[in-house]
Amino acid sequence: MSIMLQYFRIMLGWSYPGILNWYAELVLQQLLKSELRGIPYVFAPCIAVCRDPRWGRCYESYSEDHRIVQEMTEIIPGLQGDIPANSRKGVPYVGGNKKVAACAKHFVGDGGTIKGMNENNTVVDRHDLLSIHMPAYSDSIIKGVSTVMISYSSWNGEKMHANRDLVTGFLKNTLKFKLELTCQSWKDSACQVYHGSFENPLSDLSLVNELGSQAHRDLAREAVRNGGGWTIAWQGFSGNNYTRGTTILGAIKSTVKLQLVIFGRPCILIVVVALILSLRLKLL
């Protein structure tokens, strides 16, 4: 399974009962794989608020409704652990070797670009930016998120990387995000560095027996049944050479039996078409 939870991308059905508790349990089991591989860091959660379904990365967003996106920041305590009661606002927290550092992304407004164009320009006034795209960042910081990834997109023509007012003025000074390093994109190696990453830089082999355990696989199957699924690599891949398991095609072939059933008076055309399709399926 993917070592980065965001790439594993569970497609959640919001009406699923107890979804946040179930999601947190899933997160806890997945993050052990990151720790075991010596990568105690995940590029999650993506708290973009997708305002235009034409955006090719809309699947990364939890919702077009910022309130739902805010609720899903509850993944952060699942990844990092619950922050201590006396912790100061904005101070990153990771609670032990079975937790990983989270990354809130992409700051800010990446889901609101013109016509959904990726890494493009979000044209909204400050009120809409703060009321739609910013609230989940405030919630993430309150929950002790370790890093924030700055977006490649722009706000009203100004690149977010160059927006001192929002990055320094609002993120650090207003929201009180204490970490001096903010990731600039998933491509930068700087994203691998976060508070506490040098104290325990190597894999924790005490977790090796938990990797790929039956409990993990059972939970993964439940995730598929109740939510949708995930891809092991970011963009997916062909074949089944990189993991054990059952492909979607393999599951269909082993479960569905081809059977021709005609209701009512038979139509010669329908019968012919069905026979042709049957023959082609058998040849695949």
Sequence and secondary structure as in RCSB ss.txt:
>XXXX:A:sequence
MSIMLQYFRIMLGWSYPGILNWYAELVLQQLLKSELRGIPYVFAPCIAVCRDPRWGRCYESYSEDHRIVQEMTEI
IPGLQGDIPANSRKGVPYVGGNKKVAACAKHFVGDGGTIKGMNENNTVVDRHDLLSIHMPAYSDSIIKGVSTVMI
SYSSWNGEKMHANRDLVTGFLKNTLKFKLELTCQSWKDSACQVYHGSFENPLSDLSLVNELGSQAHRDLAREAVR
NGGGWTIAWQGFSGNNYTRGTTILGAIKSTVKLQLVIFGRPCILIVVVALILSLRLKLL
>XXXX:A:secstr
  SSHHHH     TTSTTHHHHHHHHHHHHHHHHHHTT  B    B  B   TTSTTGGGSSBSSHHHHHHGGGH
HHHHH    TT  TT     STT  B EEEEETTGGG GGG TT EE   HHHIIIIISHHHHHHHHTT SEEEE
 SSEETTEEGGG HIIIIIIIIIIS    S  B  TT GGGG  TTTTTS S  GGGGGGTT HHHHHHHHHHHH
HT    SSTT  SSS SS S  HHHHHHHH        SS  HHHHHHHHHHHHHHHH 
